[in-house]
Amino acid sequence: MDYDMLITVVVGNPKPDSRTLQLAVGLASLIEHGSEPRVVDLARYAHRIFEWPSEELSELNEAVAASDLVIFGSPTYKATYTGLLKGFLDRYPAAGLKDVCAIPVMTGANRTHAMGPEVNLRPLLVELGAIVPTRGLYFETPLMDRADVLLREWVAENAIGLEAIRAIAKAKAGAVAGGAR
């Protein structure tokens, strides 16, 4: 029996409907063969990110933590991810993303910050308990017209890590179903 993973895309670009969001949603669609991911465009919640408590953001945090796979995306700002994404992730307690698979995605104007997803975003996700079995994706925004081809190449290069994500999702679903008996 096939298992459809619950994929969420969380993007910390301060511009709504950004190229970073388009790229992350495109990646999710390739990973789960055309299915629509849940989308959290943090630009739409910017006014509440630092509001404590916030029922709306608590519900978003819970929904993200209930996902099988979360693609966390950010443009490169000052050599790292945005404060908007950091503010959202700071709302999680220690191990708040325990057993959630994650893929760090960052965009930028050129290769200067190509290690950003690995050096900056991956450690934060791991600190929160996420499992990060693939390489992070860094995408140069001037290449958006080739996004489909470049995303397919990334998926092919990370096939083993993506299979691990599917296996983890199936195992979690089986554990939940087994515990419900």
Backbone bond lengths (Angstrom), bond angles and torsions (degrees), N, CA, C in turn:
res aa  C-N    CA-C-N  psi(-1)  N-CA   C-N-CA  omega(-1)  CA-C   N-CA-C  phi
1 M - - - 1.449 - - 1.525 109.40 -
2 D 1.325 116.03 130.28 1.447 120.31 177.28 1.515 110.13 -75.52
3 Y 1.301 114.12 151.48 1.460 120.62 177.90 1.523 107.36 -121.57
4 D 1.329 117.15 122.96 1.456 121.43 175.83 1.517 108.51 -85.86
5 M 1.316 114.76 116.54 1.457 119.59 -179.78 1.525 110.74 -69.87
6 L 1.309 115.41 145.46 1.454 121.34 171.53 1.524 106.70 -88.90
7 I 1.322 115.19 109.12 1.464 121.17 -178.60 1.523 109.11 -108.12
8 T 1.318 115.01 134.43 1.454 121.69 175.32 1.519 108.48 -121.11
9 V 1.313 115.43 139.30 1.460 122.54 174.22 1.526 107.00 -109.44
10 V 1.327 116.10 123.66 1.463 121.73 176.42 1.521 106.74 -118.31
11 V 1.328 116.72 119.79 1.456 120.12 -177.72 1.525 109.99 -123.14
12 G 1.332 114.57 129.80 1.457 122.23 -178.45 1.509 114.05 -102.13
13 N 1.313 117.50 33.44 1.460 120.16 174.50 1.525 107.76 -82.42
14 P 1.336 119.25 130.19 1.457 119.63 -179.66 1.527 113.96 -67.94
15 K 1.327 117.58 -11.34 1.458 121.91 177.46 1.531 108.39 -94.65
16 P 1.345 118.44 123.04 1.465 119.59 178.51 1.526 111.32 -63.84
17 D 1.328 115.42 149.81 1.473 121.77 177.14 1.526 112.16 53.80
18 S 1.302 116.44 42.47 1.465 123.28 -174.98 1.531 113.13 -74.42
19 R 1.319 115.34 169.19 1.466 120.55 173.90 1.532 109.98 -63.65
20 T 1.323 117.23 -34.38 1.465 120.29 176.96 1.525 109.63 -60.52
21 L 1.319 116.97 -42.75 1.464 121.39 177.60 1.520 110.58 -63.69
22 Q 1.317 117.99 -46.55 1.465 121.77 178.82 1.529 110.91 -57.10
23 L 1.311 115.98 -43.52 1.462 121.33 -179.19 1.528 110.87 -64.83
24 A 1.330 117.34 -46.76 1.467 121.42 -178.72 1.527 111.24 -64.13
25 V 1.326 117.40 -40.26 1.466 120.66 177.62 1.530 109.76 -66.58
26 G 1.326 117.60 -39.73 1.464 121.02 176.46 1.521 111.55 -60.94
27 L 1.320 117.07 -40.98 1.468 120.97 177.53 1.527 110.18 -63.97
28 A 1.314 117.42 -45.27 1.470 120.85 178.93 1.518 110.82 -58.51
29 S 1.317 117.17 -42.20 1.463 122.02 -179.69 1.527 111.49 -63.44
30 L 1.315 116.93 -38.44 1.472 120.16 177.48 1.527 111.59 -68.96
31 I 1.312 116.13 -39.46 1.469 120.29 -178.02 1.525 110.85 -66.54
32 E 1.315 117.04 -40.63 1.461 120.51 -176.48 1.525 110.72 -113.58
33 H 1.298 116.54 36.29 1.469 124.67 169.87 1.527 114.50 46.11
34 G 1.316 116.06 58.46 1.454 120.74 172.32 1.510 116.76 86.62
35 S 1.331 118.21 -1.98 1.468 117.82 -179.89 1.532 109.71 -73.85
36 E 1.299 115.16 156.48 1.459 121.08 -179.03 1.530 109.99 -89.32
37 P 1.318 117.31 122.69 1.462 118.99 176.90 1.531 110.81 -78.85
38 R 1.312 115.72 160.67 1.465 120.79 167.92 1.534 104.71 -72.18
39 V 1.315 117.86 137.30 1.464 121.50 -177.04 1.519 110.29 -118.40
40 V 1.337 114.59 129.18 1.460 121.53 173.58 1.526 105.98 -119.56
41 D 1.322 115.38 98.47 1.461 122.62 178.26 1.531 106.13 -91.99
42 L 1.323 116.10 98.89 1.468 120.60 -171.43 1.524 113.16 -61.94
43 A 1.321 118.74 -19.02 1.468 120.70 175.92 1.526 110.00 -57.70
44 R 1.310 116.12 -30.36 1.476 120.30 -179.02 1.538 112.50 -77.24
45 Y 1.326 116.45 -11.45 1.468 121.49 -179.03 1.525 112.30 -118.86
46 A 1.315 117.16 8.60 1.469 121.72 -174.09 1.530 112.35 -53.81
47 H 1.311 117.21 -37.88 1.462 121.59 -178.18 1.526 112.73 -68.32
48 R 1.345 117.16 -13.25 1.470 120.13 -177.53 1.536 113.78 -115.05
49 I 1.311 117.53 -5.37 1.467 120.36 -174.19 1.529 111.64 -53.46
50 F 1.317 117.83 -41.45 1.465 120.42 -176.91 1.529 112.63 -102.58
51 E 1.314 116.27 19.56 1.461 122.42 176.95 1.529 107.91 -90.31
52 W 1.324 116.54 119.55 1.464 121.61 -178.51 1.513 109.74 -123.81
53 P 1.254 121.94 129.31 1.461 125.56 -12.77 1.531 109.96 -78.51
54 S 1.318 115.16 162.97 1.459 121.90 175.22 1.514 108.06 -138.91
55 E 1.310 115.39 111.42 1.463 119.95 -179.93 1.528 110.54 -60.79
56 E 1.331 116.35 -41.07 1.465 120.84 -179.33 1.532 111.25 -60.45
57 L 1.325 117.16 -46.22 1.468 119.47 -179.69 1.523 111.75 -73.08
58 S 1.308 117.82 -32.87 1.470 119.66 175.32 1.524 110.40 -62.01
59 E 1.337 116.53 -41.03 1.466 120.11 177.14 1.525 111.05 -65.02
60 L 1.329 117.53 -39.01 1.470 120.66 176.19 1.522 110.86 -63.06
61 N 1.332 116.30 -45.92 1.467 119.82 178.79 1.528 111.14 -58.87
62 E 1.319 117.20 -42.73 1.463 121.12 179.54 1.528 111.17 -64.98
63 A 1.317 117.02 -41.96 1.471 120.75 179.50 1.519 110.74 -63.51
64 V 1.322 116.96 -41.93 1.468 120.37 178.77 1.527 109.50 -64.08
65 A 1.313 117.43 -44.88 1.469 121.25 -178.77 1.522 112.76 -66.72
66 A 1.325 118.19 -18.66 1.469 121.99 178.26 1.533 112.15 -87.94
67 S 1.313 117.55 -1.80 1.468 122.08 -178.33 1.521 111.49 -76.46
68 D 1.330 115.24 156.15 1.462 119.93 172.23 1.526 110.41 -79.11
69 L 1.321 115.48 -40.43 1.460 122.47 -178.95 1.512 108.39 -138.01
70 V 1.334 115.64 134.48 1.455 120.78 174.37 1.523 107.86 -123.58
71 I 1.310 114.99 127.43 1.460 121.12 173.48 1.521 105.61 -98.41
72 F 1.336 115.69 112.85 1.458 121.74 179.78 1.518 108.06 -98.24
73 G 1.329 116.62 118.80 1.450 120.59 -177.00 1.512 113.31 -121.28
74 S 1.328 114.56 147.34 1.454 121.15 178.17 1.511 109.71 -156.06
75 P 1.332 116.82 144.44 1.455 117.36 167.05 1.525 108.03 -72.10
76 T 1.308 116.34 162.11 1.462 120.83 177.54 1.523 108.50 -84.53
77 Y 1.323 116.15 117.62 1.467 122.65 176.49 1.523 107.17 -122.64
78 K 1.293 117.02 125.56 1.471 121.89 178.63 1.529 111.19 50.69
79 A 1.324 115.82 43.29 1.468 124.60 175.97 1.531 114.53 72.33
80 T 1.335 118.26 11.69 1.458 120.08 179.30 1.531 109.94 -150.91
81 Y 1.324 117.98 -169.17 1.456 123.27 179.38 1.527 109.33 -76.34
82 T 1.315 116.25 168.04 1.463 120.76 -176.24 1.525 112.64 -76.20
83 G 1.314 114.36 157.93 1.457 120.93 174.07 1.517 111.67 -64.35
84 L 1.324 116.63 -28.81 1.461 121.14 178.33 1.531 110.38 -62.30
85 L 1.331 117.23 -46.80 1.465 120.43 177.48 1.526 110.16 -66.17
86 K 1.324 117.48 -43.08 1.462 121.06 179.65 1.525 110.89 -61.12
87 G 1.334 116.69 -42.41 1.463 120.04 178.60 1.523 112.32 -61.00
88 F 1.338 116.62 -39.78 1.465 120.43 177.65 1.525 110.59 -66.11
89 L 1.321 116.70 -45.88 1.467 120.23 -178.52 1.526 112.02 -68.34
90 D 1.325 117.25 -28.74 1.469 120.34 177.18 1.524 112.60 -65.96
91 R 1.306 118.18 -14.22 1.457 121.63 178.96 1.535 111.90 -75.71
92 Y 1.346 116.72 -13.72 1.465 120.42 179.22 1.519 110.21 -83.78
93 P 1.332 116.63 143.21 1.464 119.04 171.41 1.534 109.58 -76.08
94 A 1.307 116.62 174.45 1.463 120.74 174.89 1.526 108.28 -54.15
95 A 1.317 117.02 135.39 1.464 124.04 -179.25 1.527 112.50 61.72
96 G 1.321 118.10 24.17 1.460 122.04 -179.08 1.520 114.33 -67.02
97 L 1.325 116.87 -16.16 1.468 121.00 176.02 1.529 110.65 -113.79
98 K 1.326 115.95 27.41 1.462 120.96 -178.23 1.531 110.91 -54.08
99 D 1.315 114.87 129.50 1.469 123.82 176.65 1.529 114.53 68.39
100 V 1.328 117.93 11.07 1.462 121.63 173.06 1.523 106.88 -91.27
101 C 1.309 117.50 130.66 1.463 120.18 175.05 1.523 108.37 -80.77
102 A 1.323 115.61 144.14 1.460 120.03 -176.50 1.522 110.32 -139.82
103 I 1.324 114.68 150.49 1.455 122.22 172.82 1.521 107.05 -127.32
104 P 1.342 117.48 118.66 1.462 120.03 176.16 1.532 109.97 -81.80
105 V 1.329 115.62 131.02 1.464 122.06 -180.00 1.524 108.21 -129.56
106 M 1.326 115.62 129.81 1.455 120.02 175.14 1.521 109.53 -133.04
107 T 1.312 115.11 148.11 1.459 121.35 177.84 1.521 109.07 -119.03
108 G 1.320 114.76 155.21 1.455 119.68 177.81 1.518 110.82 -164.94
109 A 1.302 115.76 170.53 1.464 121.46 -175.06 1.523 113.40 -74.06
110 N 1.346 117.25 -25.64 1.466 120.13 -179.29 1.528 109.68 -156.40
111 R 1.318 117.57 -179.10 1.473 123.00 -174.71 1.525 113.92 -73.03
112 T 1.318 118.10 -3.26 1.462 121.24 -176.12 1.526 112.92 -49.89
113 H 1.314 116.98 -39.09 1.465 120.94 -175.95 1.528 112.37 -112.30
114 A 1.315 116.66 32.00 1.465 121.54 -174.98 1.531 113.35 -60.33
115 M 1.310 117.93 -24.53 1.466 120.37 179.36 1.532 112.30 -85.53
116 G 1.327 117.44 -0.49 1.462 121.66 -177.43 1.516 115.11 -51.57
117 P 1.335 118.74 -47.79 1.471 117.89 -179.70 1.531 112.79 -62.05
118 E 1.330 116.91 -35.67 1.467 120.76 -177.96 1.525 112.44 -79.46
119 V 1.318 116.36 -42.08 1.458 121.18 -172.14 1.528 112.16 -85.95
120 N 1.321 116.78 -32.93 1.465 119.53 -174.39 1.526 114.73 -107.41
121 L 1.324 117.43 -49.89 1.463 119.53 -173.04 1.526 113.08 -83.98
122 R 1.330 118.29 -41.23 1.469 120.59 179.45 1.536 112.00 -54.80
123 P 1.338 120.17 -48.97 1.472 118.57 -178.22 1.532 113.43 -59.47
124 L 1.315 117.77 -35.21 1.462 120.12 177.63 1.527 110.84 -65.85
125 L 1.325 116.77 -43.51 1.465 120.47 179.62 1.532 110.93 -64.21
126 V 1.319 116.54 -42.04 1.469 120.83 178.28 1.532 110.12 -64.44
127 E 1.316 116.80 -40.62 1.469 121.19 177.83 1.525 111.15 -57.65
128 L 1.331 116.22 -33.46 1.465 120.91 179.84 1.529 112.59 -84.59
129 G 1.337 117.11 1.69 1.456 121.21 175.68 1.510 114.91 98.57
130 A 1.327 118.09 -0.54 1.464 120.82 -178.65 1.530 110.96 -69.61
131 I 1.311 114.79 151.61 1.467 123.32 174.35 1.525 105.92 -97.76
132 V 1.335 117.05 126.22 1.465 121.31 -175.84 1.537 108.21 -124.63
133 P 1.347 117.31 81.98 1.466 120.63 -172.65 1.539 116.22 -86.16
134 T 1.328 117.58 -3.05 1.462 119.94 177.98 1.522 109.22 -114.64
135 R 1.315 115.45 169.04 1.459 119.45 169.85 1.524 107.38 -70.86
136 G 1.305 116.16 151.92 1.448 119.85 172.92 1.528 109.17 -70.25
137 L 1.304 115.23 159.97 1.462 120.92 179.29 1.520 109.08 -108.77
138 Y 1.325 116.01 123.82 1.462 121.59 171.49 1.516 106.62 -112.55
139 F 1.327 116.20 128.26 1.456 120.48 -175.76 1.520 110.26 -125.64
140 E 1.317 115.31 128.79 1.463 121.13 177.09 1.528 109.00 -81.98
141 T 1.317 116.88 117.42 1.466 120.91 -174.57 1.534 114.39 -62.44
142 P 1.343 121.18 -26.72 1.470 117.74 175.18 1.534 113.40 -64.13
143 L 1.333 117.02 -11.40 1.470 121.49 -179.62 1.528 112.39 -98.19
144 M 1.324 118.26 17.15 1.471 121.04 -177.47 1.526 112.64 -56.19
145 D 1.317 117.91 -31.06 1.467 119.65 179.70 1.530 111.80 -67.84
146 R 1.330 117.33 -14.01 1.466 122.40 177.29 1.525 111.87 -111.55
147 A 1.316 117.01 15.85 1.473 121.09 -174.09 1.521 112.66 -55.81
148 D 1.328 118.75 -44.33 1.467 120.53 -178.24 1.524 111.43 -57.53
149 V 1.313 116.49 -47.52 1.472 121.06 -179.01 1.522 110.59 -65.26
150 L 1.327 117.16 -46.50 1.462 120.45 -177.31 1.528 112.06 -67.80
151 L 1.323 117.49 -35.98 1.466 119.51 175.65 1.525 111.20 -66.58
152 R 1.324 117.28 -41.13 1.472 120.38 176.98 1.530 110.96 -61.06
153 E 1.316 116.78 -39.61 1.469 120.57 177.18 1.526 110.24 -62.75
154 W 1.343 117.21 -43.49 1.462 120.45 179.62 1.529 110.00 -62.71
155 V 1.323 117.38 -42.93 1.466 121.42 179.37 1.528 109.73 -61.24
156 A 1.319 117.69 -44.09 1.469 121.03 179.51 1.532 110.94 -63.85
157 E 1.320 117.18 -42.35 1.464 121.26 -179.32 1.526 112.42 -67.67
158 N 1.300 117.49 -23.40 1.466 122.35 -177.03 1.525 112.66 -112.38
159 A 1.320 116.34 24.22 1.468 121.72 -175.43 1.525 112.67 -57.32
160 I 1.313 118.08 -42.09 1.469 120.19 -178.51 1.527 110.76 -64.99
161 G 1.324 117.53 -44.42 1.466 121.11 177.71 1.519 111.97 -63.07
162 L 1.338 116.74 -38.28 1.461 120.41 178.79 1.527 111.33 -68.45
163 E 1.338 117.21 -35.94 1.472 119.83 174.82 1.522 110.23 -65.20
164 A 1.328 117.16 -36.78 1.466 120.48 176.51 1.535 110.25 -62.29
165 I 1.332 116.53 -40.53 1.468 120.05 178.13 1.522 110.33 -61.72
166 R 1.336 117.15 -44.35 1.471 120.55 178.54 1.528 111.14 -61.66
167 A 1.328 116.43 -42.45 1.464 120.54 -179.95 1.534 111.00 -63.90
168 I 1.326 116.46 -41.17 1.467 120.40 178.78 1.531 110.05 -64.24
169 A 1.323 116.78 -42.87 1.472 121.02 179.59 1.529 110.70 -62.14
170 K 1.338 117.01 -43.75 1.466 120.48 179.03 1.529 110.74 -64.47
171 A 1.316 116.34 -41.60 1.467 120.00 -179.96 1.531 110.59 -64.49
172 K 1.323 117.39 -42.04 1.466 120.07 177.49 1.521 111.09 -63.08
173 A 1.331 116.88 -42.19 1.468 120.30 178.97 1.520 110.59 -63.85
174 G 1.321 117.16 -39.61 1.456 121.33 177.99 1.518 112.27 -65.99
175 A 1.324 116.34 -38.76 1.461 120.64 178.76 1.519 110.76 -66.43
176 V 1.328 116.24 -40.20 1.464 120.09 178.38 1.524 110.09 -66.25
177 A 1.342 116.81 -44.82 1.468 120.86 -179.88 1.525 110.30 -64.85
178 G 1.340 117.07 -39.68 1.452 121.12 179.82 1.511 112.44 -67.31
179 G 1.325 115.90 -34.28 1.469 120.59 178.97 1.517 112.74 -74.97
180 A 1.324 116.48 -18.73 1.471 120.02 -178.50 1.513 113.01 -82.76
181 R 1.319 117.67 -8.39 1.472 120.58 -176.76 1.487 113.25 -71.04
